[in-house]
Amino acid sequence: MVFKYLTLGPLSVLYGLGVNLRNRLFNLGILETHEFDVPIICVGNITVGGTGKTPHTEALIKVLKNDYRVACLSRGYKRKTSGFVLATEKSTANDIGDEPMQIKTKFPDITVAVDADRVRGIKKLMQLPEKPEVIILDDGFQHRYVKADINIMLVDYNCPIYEDCLLPLGRLRESLHAKDRANYIIVTKCPPNISPIEKRIISKHLDLRAYQQLLFTTMKYGDILPLDGSSHCPITSKGSILCITGIAQPAPYVEYLKKYSEQIKHIAFPDHHNYSDSDIQRILQEYAKIDNPNKCIFTTEKDAVRLKLCNLPEEIRQQIFYIPIEPEFLTPRDQLIKNIYDYVRQDKRK
């Protein structure tokens, strides 16, 4: 641990100086922040990976899409394209990235686009024949070239930002002061039975400003779904599971699968992993090693959109399943949703 601090500590200090300088330039107006003639809601964090941005983005889409033309703009991390790409019914995870593809699959009627340059991306969206009435930025908290009207910052319950350090020593992309830009802070992945006392302790550590609201969510798992859309999961308590993940923090998902089987073999790939032919061969070999006729493969919803593109034998494809997740609020969400709804309705600019 001492060696880690001695080697990474100085780099973390230099990184922090660079980030703080950048933020100061924005605060002074030297770096320009662009405002747009459309309500913009930003969902993001100040840590690397795994706070639940996409499920929370989907939760907002679900409540807004019935009354407004919603667009979701993301970077499209690890896609094989560049520039601005508008999702269509023919798009794949290679075109727009796994998380935007997941969103487009769930909500085919909304506009989904990707662009690393968020300013350009918003301008392109506003040039569409039916321009959006509200834009949600998925993972846009650090993109300060865009002025969001509402900033929602997510904090992982299991990795509190007030106990973390800046990169590369820790997981923070910005210092704790960055949280002051948020209108709402949501502590995600909480245990369902989190106590009121623990909520108060977390609130005290976060040191909220008067204009900020704090909410808590846990992750709710949905029904088991097949990769191919038709097969039925055969797993029983005596069955075996090969779990394939390419997400930042797979441990909670693997733990949840234990409700279906204690016999779990886990293969963990990096977050946003693009599966190669050698990866598929490894998966097939590990699956073949499982000496149990009652066996199947489980993956995450995000991994499923990438595995659909892979060259998998049909008999294996029939044995792959995933479980969607969505946030469940442990504090009343009504005020958050009402405030967003009211803002979009009252401040929708034409």
C-alpha positions as a LaTeX table, in Angstrom:
\begin{tabular}{lrrr}
\hline
Residue & $x$ (\AA) & $y$ (\AA) & $z$ (\AA) \\
\hline
Met1 & 0.00 & 0.00 & 0.00 \\
Val2 & 2.86 & 2.39 & 0.86 \\
Phe3 & 4.53 & 1.55 & $-2.46$ \\
Lys4 & 1.28 & 2.33 & $-4.27$ \\
Tyr5 & 1.03 & 5.75 & $-2.65$ \\
Leu6 & 4.68 & 6.51 & $-3.36$ \\
Thr7 & 4.43 & 5.59 & $-7.03$ \\
Leu8 & 0.89 & 6.70 & $-7.94$ \\
Gly9 & 0.46 & 9.54 & $-5.44$ \\
Pro10 & 2.59 & 12.08 & $-7.39$ \\
Leu11 & 0.80 & 11.17 & $-10.63$ \\
Ser12 & $-2.53$ & 11.64 & $-8.89$ \\
Val13 & $-1.44$ & 15.12 & $-7.74$ \\
Leu14 & $-0.40$ & 16.09 & $-11.28$ \\
Tyr15 & $-3.66$ & 14.74 & $-12.67$ \\
Gly16 & $-5.61$ & 16.75 & $-10.11$ \\
Leu17 & $-3.76$ & 19.94 & $-11.01$ \\
Gly18 & $-4.67$ & 19.46 & $-14.65$ \\
Val19 & $-8.34$ & 18.76 & $-13.94$ \\
Asn20 & $-8.62$ & 21.69 & $-11.53$ \\
Leu21 & $-7.02$ & 24.03 & $-14.07$ \\
Arg22 & $-9.50$ & 22.91 & $-16.72$ \\
Asn23 & $-12.46$ & 23.46 & $-14.40$ \\
Arg24 & $-11.14$ & 26.86 & $-13.37$ \\
Leu25 & $-10.88$ & 27.90 & $-17.03$ \\
Phe26 & $-14.53$ & 26.95 & $-17.48$ \\
Asn27 & $-15.54$ & 28.78 & $-14.30$ \\
Leu28 & $-13.75$ & 31.93 & $-15.49$ \\
Gly29 & $-15.33$ & 31.71 & $-18.93$ \\
Ile30 & $-11.99$ & 31.29 & $-20.69$ \\
Leu31 & $-13.16$ & 27.92 & $-21.98$ \\
Glu32 & $-16.58$ & 28.44 & $-23.56$ \\
Thr33 & $-19.67$ & 26.66 & $-22.36$ \\
His34 & $-22.41$ & 26.36 & $-24.98$ \\
Glu35 & $-26.09$ & 26.84 & $-24.19$ \\
Phe36 & $-28.78$ & 25.39 & $-26.42$ \\
Asp37 & $-32.38$ & 26.15 & $-27.22$ \\
Val38 & $-33.60$ & 22.86 & $-25.73$ \\
Pro39 & $-33.73$ & 21.48 & $-22.18$ \\
Ile40 & $-30.69$ & 19.30 & $-21.49$ \\
Ile41 & $-30.53$ & 16.75 & $-18.65$ \\
Cys42 & $-27.13$ & 15.29 & $-17.83$ \\
Val43 & $-26.67$ & 11.94 & $-16.10$ \\
Gly44 & $-23.08$ & 11.25 & $-15.04$ \\
Asn45 & $-20.56$ & 10.75 & $-12.28$ \\
Ile46 & $-17.04$ & 11.72 & $-11.21$ \\
Thr47 & $-15.70$ & 8.18 & $-10.97$ \\
Val48 & $-14.49$ & 5.63 & $-13.48$ \\
Gly49 & $-17.17$ & 3.13 & $-14.43$ \\
Gly50 & $-19.92$ & 1.23 & $-12.73$ \\
Thr51 & $-22.33$ & 3.66 & $-11.05$ \\
Gly52 & $-25.40$ & 2.68 & $-13.09$ \\
Lys53 & $-25.62$ & 5.59 & $-15.53$ \\
Thr54 & $-27.41$ & 3.70 & $-18.28$ \\
Pro55 & $-30.19$ & 2.20 & $-16.10$ \\
His56 & $-30.84$ & 5.62 & $-14.56$ \\
Thr57 & $-30.86$ & 7.22 & $-18.02$ \\
Glu58 & $-33.38$ & 4.61 & $-19.11$ \\
Ala59 & $-35.54$ & 5.39 & $-16.07$ \\
Leu60 & $-35.71$ & 9.04 & $-17.14$ \\
Ile61 & $-36.47$ & 8.11 & $-20.73$ \\
Lys62 & $-39.31$ & 5.89 & $-19.58$ \\
Val63 & $-41.14$ & 8.72 & $-17.82$ \\
Leu64 & $-40.45$ & 11.44 & $-20.40$ \\
Lys65 & $-40.96$ & 9.66 & $-23.73$ \\
Asn66 & $-44.76$ & 9.54 & $-23.57$ \\
Asp67 & $-45.10$ & 13.33 & $-23.52$ \\
Tyr68 & $-41.97$ & 14.68 & $-25.22$ \\
Arg69 & $-39.72$ & 13.95 & $-28.15$ \\
Val70 & $-36.71$ & 12.57 & $-26.28$ \\
Ala71 & $-33.19$ & 12.27 & $-27.63$ \\
Cys72 & $-30.35$ & 10.49 & $-25.85$ \\
Leu73 & $-26.82$ & 11.53 & $-26.74$ \\
Ser74 & $-23.85$ & 9.43 & $-25.68$ \\
Arg75 & $-20.18$ & 9.17 & $-26.53$ \\
Gly76 & $-20.56$ & 5.62 & $-27.84$ \\
Tyr77 & $-17.55$ & 4.24 & $-26.03$ \\
Lys78 & $-15.55$ & 1.58 & $-27.94$ \\
Arg79 & $-17.69$ & 1.81 & $-31.07$ \\
Lys80 & $-15.99$ & 1.19 & $-34.39$ \\
Thr81 & $-17.23$ & 4.39 & $-35.99$ \\
Ser82 & $-16.31$ & 8.04 & $-35.49$ \\
Gly83 & $-18.04$ & 11.40 & $-35.49$ \\
Phe84 & $-21.80$ & 11.82 & $-35.23$ \\
Val85 & $-23.87$ & 8.67 & $-35.77$ \\
Leu86 & $-27.65$ & 8.56 & $-35.55$ \\
Ala87 & $-29.00$ & 5.17 & $-34.47$ \\
Thr88 & $-31.39$ & 3.37 & $-36.82$ \\
Glu89 & $-33.16$ & 0.02 & $-36.73$ \\
Lys90 & $-30.11$ & $-1.43$ & $-38.51$ \\
Ser91 & $-27.54$ & $-0.10$ & $-36.04$ \\
Thr92 & $-25.35$ & $-2.46$ & $-34.03$ \\
Ala93 & $-23.16$ & $-2.11$ & $-30.97$ \\
Asn94 & $-20.19$ & $-1.76$ & $-33.32$ \\
Asp95 & $-21.83$ & 1.33 & $-34.86$ \\
Ile96 & $-22.95$ & 3.16 & $-31.73$ \\
Gly97 & $-21.52$ & 1.33 & $-28.70$ \\
Asp98 & $-23.10$ & $-1.20$ & $-26.35$ \\
Glu99 & $-24.95$ & 1.14 & $-23.97$ \\
Pro100 & $-26.56$ & 3.34 & $-26.68$ \\
Met101 & $-27.52$ & 0.12 & $-28.49$ \\
Gln102 & $-29.13$ & $-1.17$ & $-25.32$ \\
Ile103 & $-31.12$ & 2.06 & $-25.00$ \\
Lys104 & $-32.19$ & 2.03 & $-28.67$ \\
Thr105 & $-33.30$ & $-1.60$ & $-28.35$ \\
Lys106 & $-35.43$ & $-0.82$ & $-25.31$ \\
Phe107 & $-36.83$ & 2.44 & $-26.66$ \\
Pro108 & $-36.91$ & 2.18 & $-30.46$ \\
Asp109 & $-39.19$ & 5.21 & $-30.82$ \\
Ile110 & $-36.80$ & 7.74 & $-29.27$ \\
Thr111 & $-33.81$ & 9.35 & $-30.96$ \\
Val112 & $-30.45$ & 7.89 & $-29.96$ \\
Ala113 & $-27.18$ & 9.34 & $-31.23$ \\
Val114 & $-23.50$ & 9.20 & $-30.40$ \\
Asp115 & $-20.76$ & 11.78 & $-30.73$ \\
Ala116 & $-17.63$ & 12.32 & $-28.63$ \\
Asp117 & $-18.08$ & 16.05 & $-29.38$ \\
Arg118 & $-21.29$ & 16.72 & $-27.47$ \\
Val119 & $-21.63$ & 20.28 & $-28.79$ \\
Arg120 & $-21.56$ & 19.03 & $-32.37$ \\
Gly121 & $-23.87$ & 16.16 & $-31.45$ \\
Ile122 & $-26.52$ & 18.47 & $-30.02$ \\
Lys123 & $-26.30$ & 20.78 & $-33.05$ \\
Lys124 & $-26.86$ & 17.77 & $-35.34$ \\
Leu125 & $-29.84$ & 16.63 & $-33.28$ \\
Met126 & $-31.39$ & 20.10 & $-33.48$ \\
Gln127 & $-31.12$ & 19.98 & $-37.27$ \\
Leu128 & $-33.36$ & 16.90 & $-37.51$ \\
Pro129 & $-36.78$ & 17.37 & $-39.17$ \\
Glu130 & $-38.42$ & 16.55 & $-35.83$ \\
Lys131 & $-35.97$ & 18.07 & $-33.42$ \\
Pro132 & $-36.02$ & 16.79 & $-29.84$ \\
Glu133 & $-37.91$ & 18.59 & $-27.10$ \\
Val134 & $-35.51$ & 17.32 & $-24.43$ \\
Ile135 & $-32.00$ & 15.84 & $-24.67$ \\
Ile136 & $-30.53$ & 13.45 & $-22.12$ \\
Leu137 & $-26.74$ & 13.31 & $-21.99$ \\
Asp138 & $-25.62$ & 9.84 & $-20.95$ \\
Asp139 & $-22.29$ & 10.17 & $-19.08$ \\
Gly140 & $-21.87$ & 13.88 & $-19.76$ \\
Phe141 & $-20.90$ & 15.31 & $-16.37$ \\
Gln142 & $-17.31$ & 16.07 & $-17.44$ \\
His143 & $-18.35$ & 17.55 & $-20.80$ \\
Arg144 & $-18.51$ & 21.12 & $-19.61$ \\
Tyr145 & $-18.54$ & 22.56 & $-23.12$ \\
Val146 & $-22.29$ & 21.88 & $-22.86$ \\
Lys147 & $-24.32$ & 23.70 & $-20.22$ \\
Ala148 & $-26.84$ & 21.23 & $-18.88$ \\
Asp149 & $-30.04$ & 22.57 & $-17.35$ \\
Ile150 & $-30.22$ & 19.74 & $-14.81$ \\
Asn151 & $-27.18$ & 17.76 & $-13.64$ \\
Ile152 & $-27.74$ & 14.37 & $-12.02$ \\
Met153 & $-24.62$ & 12.87 & $-10.46$ \\
Leu154 & $-24.46$ & 9.22 & $-9.45$ \\
Val155 & $-22.39$ & 7.87 & $-6.56$ \\
Asp156 & $-21.82$ & 4.14 & $-6.03$ \\
Tyr157 & $-22.79$ & 3.13 & $-2.48$ \\
Asn158 & $-20.02$ & 0.52 & $-2.51$ \\
Cys159 & $-17.31$ & 3.02 & $-3.56$ \\
Pro160 & $-18.04$ & 6.33 & $-1.76$ \\
Ile161 & $-16.41$ & 9.30 & $-3.46$ \\
Tyr162 & $-15.46$ & 10.79 & $-0.08$ \\
Glu163 & $-13.26$ & 7.75 & 0.58 \\
Asp164 & $-11.66$ & 7.73 & $-2.87$ \\
Cys165 & $-8.66$ & 9.38 & $-4.54$ \\
Leu166 & $-8.02$ & 10.95 & $-7.91$ \\
Leu167 & $-6.76$ & 8.86 & $-10.81$ \\
Pro168 & $-4.54$ & 6.92 & $-11.07$ \\
Leu169 & $-4.29$ & 6.34 & $-7.31$ \\
Gly170 & $-8.06$ & 6.02 & $-7.03$ \\
Arg171 & $-11.14$ & 6.08 & $-9.28$ \\
Leu172 & $-12.06$ & 9.79 & $-9.20$ \\
Arg173 & $-12.06$ & 11.65 & $-12.49$ \\
Glu174 & $-12.48$ & 14.95 & $-10.64$ \\
Ser175 & $-12.04$ & 16.22 & $-7.11$ \\
Leu176 & $-14.91$ & 16.14 & $-4.61$ \\
His177 & $-15.63$ & 19.82 & $-5.32$ \\
Ala178 & $-17.03$ & 18.76 & $-8.71$ \\
Lys179 & $-20.11$ & 17.41 & $-6.95$ \\
Asp180 & $-21.19$ & 21.00 & $-6.33$ \\
Arg181 & $-22.19$ & 21.24 & $-10.01$ \\
Ala182 & $-24.92$ & 18.64 & $-9.48$ \\
Asn183 & $-28.55$ & 19.51 & $-8.85$ \\
Tyr184 & $-29.32$ & 15.95 & $-7.76$ \\
Ile185 & $-26.99$ & 13.36 & $-6.26$ \\
Ile186 & $-28.18$ & 9.76 & $-6.36$ \\
Val187 & $-26.44$ & 7.12 & $-4.28$ \\
Thr188 & $-26.83$ & 3.95 & $-6.36$ \\
Lys189 & $-26.56$ & 0.21 & $-5.71$ \\
Cys190 & $-27.63$ & 0.58 & $-2.09$ \\
Pro191 & $-28.78$ & $-2.44$ & $-0.09$ \\
Pro192 & $-32.60$ & $-2.52$ & $-0.20$ \\
Asn193 & $-32.74$ & $-2.30$ & 3.60 \\
Ile194 & $-30.40$ & 0.67 & 4.03 \\
Ser195 & $-31.22$ & 2.35 & 7.34 \\
Pro196 & $-32.23$ & 5.99 & 7.87 \\
Ile197 & $-29.13$ & 6.45 & 10.06 \\
Glu198 & $-26.84$ & 5.30 & 7.27 \\
Lys199 & $-28.57$ & 7.65 & 4.85 \\
Arg200 & $-27.90$ & 10.54 & 7.23 \\
Ile201 & $-24.24$ & 9.55 & 7.59 \\
Ile202 & $-23.81$ & 9.47 & 3.82 \\
Ser203 & $-25.56$ & 12.82 & 3.51 \\
Lys204 & $-23.22$ & 14.34 & 6.10 \\
His205 & $-20.13$ & 13.01 & 4.28 \\
Leu206 & $-21.37$ & 14.40 & 0.97 \\
Asp207 & $-21.81$ & 17.84 & 2.53 \\
Leu208 & $-24.65$ & 18.90 & 0.24 \\
Arg209 & $-25.35$ & 22.47 & $-0.78$ \\
Ala210 & $-28.75$ & 24.09 & $-0.18$ \\
Tyr211 & $-29.74$ & 23.71 & $-3.84$ \\
Gln212 & $-28.95$ & 19.99 & $-3.97$ \\
Gln213 & $-31.22$ & 17.01 & $-3.33$ \\
Leu214 & $-30.03$ & 13.54 & $-2.31$ \\
Leu215 & $-31.73$ & 10.32 & $-3.37$ \\
Phe216 & $-30.97$ & 6.62 & $-2.91$ \\
Thr217 & $-31.59$ & 3.74 & $-5.30$ \\
Thr218 & $-31.00$ & 0.01 & $-5.38$ \\
Met219 & $-30.75$ & $-2.18$ & $-8.47$ \\
Lys220 & $-33.80$ & $-4.28$ & $-9.24$ \\
Tyr221 & $-33.33$ & $-7.34$ & $-11.42$ \\
Gly222 & $-35.95$ & $-8.22$ & $-13.99$ \\
Asp223 & $-37.00$ & $-11.47$ & $-15.66$ \\
Ile224 & $-34.55$ & $-13.81$ & $-17.34$ \\
Leu225 & $-34.46$ & $-13.14$ & $-21.08$ \\
Pro226 & $-32.94$ & $-15.25$ & $-23.87$ \\
Leu227 & $-30.26$ & $-13.91$ & $-26.18$ \\
Asp228 & $-32.11$ & $-15.18$ & $-29.25$ \\
Gly229 & $-35.55$ & $-14.03$ & $-28.12$ \\
Ser230 & $-37.21$ & $-17.45$ & $-28.10$ \\
Ser231 & $-35.52$ & $-20.08$ & $-25.92$ \\
His232 & $-36.59$ & $-20.87$ & $-22.35$ \\
Cys233 & $-34.04$ & $-20.94$ & $-19.52$ \\
Pro234 & $-33.71$ & $-24.54$ & $-18.25$ \\
Ile235 & $-31.63$ & $-23.79$ & $-15.15$ \\
Thr236 & $-32.58$ & $-25.41$ & $-11.85$ \\
Ser237 & $-31.04$ & $-25.24$ & $-8.39$ \\
Lys238 & $-28.88$ & $-28.23$ & $-9.31$ \\
Gly239 & $-27.82$ & $-26.73$ & $-12.61$ \\
Ser240 & $-24.55$ & $-25.02$ & $-13.52$ \\
Ile241 & $-24.01$ & $-21.51$ & $-14.83$ \\
Leu242 & $-21.18$ & $-20.09$ & $-16.90$ \\
Cys243 & $-21.32$ & $-16.34$ & $-16.25$ \\
Ile244 & $-19.77$ & $-14.01$ & $-18.86$ \\
Thr245 & $-19.32$ & $-10.34$ & $-17.96$ \\
Gly246 & $-17.66$ & $-7.32$ & $-19.53$ \\
Ile247 & $-18.70$ & $-4.67$ & $-17.02$ \\
Ala248 & $-16.83$ & $-2.56$ & $-14.47$ \\
Gln249 & $-18.17$ & $-4.25$ & $-11.34$ \\
Pro250 & $-19.53$ & $-7.75$ & $-11.99$ \\
Ala251 & $-19.53$ & $-9.01$ & $-8.37$ \\
Pro252 & $-23.14$ & $-7.98$ & $-7.51$ \\
Tyr253 & $-24.44$ & $-9.66$ & $-10.68$ \\
Val254 & $-22.56$ & $-12.89$ & $-9.96$ \\
Glu255 & $-23.85$ & $-12.80$ & $-6.38$ \\
Tyr256 & $-27.43$ & $-12.38$ & $-7.64$ \\
Leu257 & $-27.09$ & $-15.43$ & $-9.89$ \\
Lys258 & $-26.54$ & $-17.56$ & $-6.79$ \\
Lys259 & $-30.30$ & $-17.47$ & $-6.26$ \\
Tyr260 & $-30.50$ & $-19.74$ & $-9.31$ \\
Ser261 & $-27.43$ & $-21.90$ & $-8.74$ \\
Glu262 & $-24.41$ & $-22.24$ & $-6.43$ \\
Gln263 & $-22.42$ & $-23.80$ & $-9.26$ \\
Ile264 & $-21.16$ & $-20.73$ & $-11.09$ \\
Lys265 & $-18.06$ & $-20.39$ & $-13.22$ \\
His266 & $-17.29$ & $-16.73$ & $-13.93$ \\
Ile267 & $-15.26$ & $-15.36$ & $-16.84$ \\
Ala268 & $-14.66$ & $-11.63$ & $-16.39$ \\
Phe269 & $-13.66$ & $-9.42$ & $-19.31$ \\
Pro270 & $-12.87$ & $-5.67$ & $-19.14$ \\
Asp271 & $-15.69$ & $-3.13$ & $-19.22$ \\
His272 & $-17.17$ & $-2.53$ & $-22.71$ \\
His273 & $-15.23$ & $-5.52$ & $-24.01$ \\
Asn274 & $-15.56$ & $-6.35$ & $-27.70$ \\
Tyr275 & $-15.58$ & $-10.13$ & $-27.94$ \\
Ser276 & $-13.02$ & $-11.57$ & $-30.34$ \\
Asp277 & $-13.04$ & $-15.00$ & $-31.98$ \\
Ser278 & $-10.48$ & $-16.19$ & $-29.41$ \\
Asp279 & $-12.77$ & $-14.96$ & $-26.60$ \\
Ile280 & $-15.64$ & $-16.96$ & $-28.08$ \\
Gln281 & $-13.45$ & $-20.04$ & $-28.30$ \\
Arg282 & $-12.50$ & $-19.63$ & $-24.66$ \\
Ile283 & $-16.18$ & $-19.34$ & $-23.69$ \\
Leu284 & $-17.06$ & $-22.47$ & $-25.69$ \\
Gln285 & $-14.19$ & $-24.42$ & $-24.13$ \\
Glu286 & $-15.16$ & $-23.42$ & $-20.58$ \\
Tyr287 & $-18.79$ & $-24.29$ & $-21.28$ \\
Ala288 & $-17.78$ & $-27.71$ & $-22.64$ \\
Lys289 & $-15.80$ & $-28.39$ & $-19.44$ \\
Ile290 & $-18.92$ & $-28.11$ & $-17.26$ \\
Asp291 & $-19.90$ & $-31.71$ & $-16.54$ \\
Asn292 & $-23.59$ & $-31.12$ & $-15.95$ \\
Pro293 & $-26.38$ & $-31.69$ & $-18.48$ \\
Asn294 & $-28.39$ & $-28.91$ & $-16.86$ \\
Lys295 & $-26.21$ & $-25.93$ & $-17.72$ \\
Cys296 & $-26.51$ & $-22.57$ & $-19.43$ \\
Ile297 & $-24.68$ & $-19.28$ & $-19.96$ \\
Phe298 & $-25.66$ & $-16.03$ & $-18.25$ \\
Thr299 & $-24.41$ & $-12.63$ & $-19.27$ \\
Thr300 & $-25.35$ & $-9.02$ & $-18.55$ \\
Glu301 & $-27.76$ & $-6.94$ & $-20.57$ \\
Lys302 & $-24.90$ & $-4.76$ & $-21.83$ \\
Asp303 & $-22.85$ & $-7.79$ & $-22.86$ \\
Ala304 & $-25.85$ & $-9.32$ & $-24.62$ \\
Val305 & $-25.93$ & $-6.56$ & $-27.24$ \\
Arg306 & $-22.31$ & $-7.35$ & $-28.11$ \\
Leu307 & $-22.62$ & $-11.15$ & $-28.00$ \\
Lys308 & $-25.51$ & $-10.97$ & $-30.47$ \\
Leu309 & $-22.95$ & $-9.88$ & $-33.09$ \\
Cys310 & $-20.59$ & $-12.78$ & $-32.41$ \\
Asn311 & $-20.23$ & $-15.94$ & $-34.44$ \\
Leu312 & $-21.75$ & $-18.35$ & $-31.96$ \\
Pro313 & $-22.95$ & $-21.88$ & $-32.75$ \\
Glu314 & $-26.73$ & $-21.95$ & $-32.80$ \\
Glu315 & $-26.94$ & $-24.60$ & $-30.08$ \\
Ile316 & $-24.83$ & $-22.36$ & $-27.78$ \\
Arg317 & $-26.77$ & $-19.22$ & $-28.69$ \\
Gln318 & $-29.89$ & $-21.01$ & $-27.50$ \\
Gln319 & $-28.27$ & $-21.45$ & $-24.07$ \\
Ile320 & $-27.37$ & $-17.78$ & $-23.43$ \\
Phe321 & $-29.55$ & $-15.63$ & $-21.17$ \\
Tyr322 & $-29.36$ & $-12.22$ & $-19.52$ \\
Ile323 & $-31.20$ & $-10.33$ & $-16.79$ \\
Pro324 & $-32.12$ & $-6.64$ & $-17.25$ \\
Ile325 & $-31.73$ & $-4.26$ & $-14.31$ \\
Glu326 & $-33.43$ & $-1.02$ & $-13.39$ \\
Pro327 & $-33.09$ & 1.39 & $-10.48$ \\
Glu328 & $-35.63$ & 1.23 & $-7.68$ \\
Phe329 & $-35.84$ & 4.38 & $-5.58$ \\
Leu330 & $-35.46$ & 3.97 & $-1.82$ \\
Thr331 & $-36.37$ & 7.62 & $-1.29$ \\
Pro332 & $-39.40$ & 9.24 & $-2.93$ \\
Arg333 & $-38.59$ & 9.85 & $-6.58$ \\
Asp334 & $-41.72$ & 11.91 & $-7.15$ \\
Gln335 & $-40.02$ & 15.24 & $-6.53$ \\
Leu336 & $-37.17$ & 14.45 & $-8.91$ \\
Ile337 & $-39.50$ & 13.35 & $-11.71$ \\
Lys338 & $-41.91$ & 16.22 & $-11.06$ \\
Asn339 & $-39.11$ & 18.80 & $-11.13$ \\
Ile340 & $-37.73$ & 17.41 & $-14.39$ \\
Tyr341 & $-41.20$ & 17.24 & $-15.92$ \\
Asp342 & $-42.03$ & 20.78 & $-14.82$ \\
Tyr343 & $-38.72$ & 22.09 & $-16.09$ \\
Val344 & $-39.13$ & 20.51 & $-19.51$ \\
Arg345 & $-42.75$ & 21.67 & $-19.77$ \\
Gln346 & $-42.17$ & 25.25 & $-18.59$ \\
Asp347 & $-38.77$ & 25.85 & $-20.16$ \\
Lys348 & $-39.22$ & 24.01 & $-23.41$ \\
Arg349 & $-37.83$ & 26.55 & $-25.82$ \\
Lys350 & $-38.94$ & 26.71 & $-29.44$ \\
\hline
\end{tabular}
